[in-house]
Amino acid sequence: MLELDKKIFGSITTKEIIGADPPAFPDTKENLENELATLLAELESVPKVNLEKLLEEQKIAKNHINSRPGAMALAQNKIQLFNEYNEKYVKSIKEKL
């Protein structure tokens, strides 16, 4: 069963990425940019021991979005945006490890 209200990138949910609303441009892109800024700011205060957990959570979120049945019929541009911003966040986490 698909968890549409699962938070996958800060406060952004599965539904926002794979659903029709909000539109990819400019709304979803702006939401991802704002959320990335918030997550990176919060990353500064995360203890190193919790970084591995964060990294694992983001890998799970990526798999959650990219392995949806019928994913090819979903909003590919929004999924691509999610992957792009998630990768930036994962890179920042890895740099802190």
C-alpha positions as CSV (number, residue, x, y, z in Angstrom):
1,M,0.0,0.0,0.0
2,L,1.3,3.4,-1.0
3,E,1.9,5.9,1.9
4,L,0.8,9.2,0.3
5,D,1.3,11.2,3.5
6,K,4.7,9.8,4.2
7,K,7.3,12.7,4.6
8,I,10.1,11.9,2.3
9,F,12.1,15.2,2.1
10,G,11.6,17.4,5.2
11,S,7.9,18.2,5.2
12,I,7.4,17.2,1.6
13,T,5.2,14.1,1.2
14,T,5.0,11.3,-1.3
15,K,1.7,12.8,-2.6
16,E,3.3,16.1,-3.5
17,I,6.0,14.4,-5.6
18,I,4.0,11.7,-7.4
19,G,0.6,13.5,-7.6
20,A,-0.6,16.0,-10.1
21,D,-0.6,18.9,-7.6
22,P,1.3,21.0,-7.0
23,P,2.7,21.5,-10.5
24,A,6.4,20.8,-11.0
25,F,7.3,24.3,-12.1
26,P,7.5,26.5,-10.3
27,D,5.7,25.1,-7.2
28,T,7.4,21.8,-6.5
29,K,10.8,23.2,-7.5
30,E,10.4,26.1,-5.1
31,N,9.2,23.7,-2.3
32,L,12.2,21.5,-2.8
33,E,14.6,24.4,-2.8
34,N,13.1,25.8,0.4
35,E,13.1,22.4,2.1
36,L,16.7,21.7,1.1
37,A,17.8,25.0,2.6
38,T,16.0,24.1,5.8
39,L,17.4,20.6,5.9
40,L,20.9,21.9,5.3
41,A,20.6,24.4,8.1
42,E,19.3,21.7,10.4
43,L,22.1,19.4,9.3
44,E,24.6,21.7,11.1
45,S,23.2,20.7,14.5
46,V,22.8,17.0,13.8
47,P,25.3,14.9,15.9
48,K,27.5,12.7,13.7
49,V,26.0,9.5,15.2
50,N,22.6,10.5,13.7
51,L,24.0,11.2,10.2
52,E,24.1,7.5,9.2
53,K,20.4,7.2,10.2
54,L,19.6,10.3,8.1
55,L,21.5,8.9,5.1
56,E,19.6,5.6,5.4
57,E,16.3,7.4,5.6
58,Q,17.0,9.4,2.4
59,K,18.0,6.2,0.6
60,I,14.7,4.6,1.7
61,A,12.8,7.8,0.5
62,K,14.5,7.6,-2.9
63,N,13.6,3.9,-3.3
64,H,10.0,4.7,-2.1
65,I,9.6,7.3,-4.8
66,N,11.4,5.5,-7.6
67,S,10.0,2.0,-7.1
68,R,6.3,2.8,-7.3
69,P,4.2,0.4,-9.4
70,G,3.3,2.3,-12.6
71,A,5.9,4.9,-11.9
72,M,6.4,5.6,-15.6
73,A,2.8,7.0,-15.6
74,L,3.5,9.3,-12.7
75,A,4.8,12.9,-12.8
76,Q,8.3,12.1,-14.1
77,N,9.5,15.8,-14.0
78,K,8.6,16.0,-10.3
79,I,10.3,12.6,-9.5
80,Q,13.4,13.9,-11.3
81,L,13.3,17.1,-9.3
82,F,13.0,15.1,-6.1
83,N,15.9,12.9,-7.1
84,E,18.1,15.9,-7.9
85,Y,17.4,17.7,-4.5
86,N,17.6,14.5,-2.5
87,E,21.0,13.8,-4.1
88,K,22.2,17.3,-3.0
89,Y,21.1,16.5,0.5
90,V,22.7,13.1,0.6
91,K,25.9,14.6,-0.7
92,S,25.9,17.1,2.2
93,I,25.3,14.4,4.7
94,K,28.1,12.3,3.3
95,E,30.5,15.3,3.5
96,K,29.7,15.7,7.2
97,L,30.5,12.0,7.9
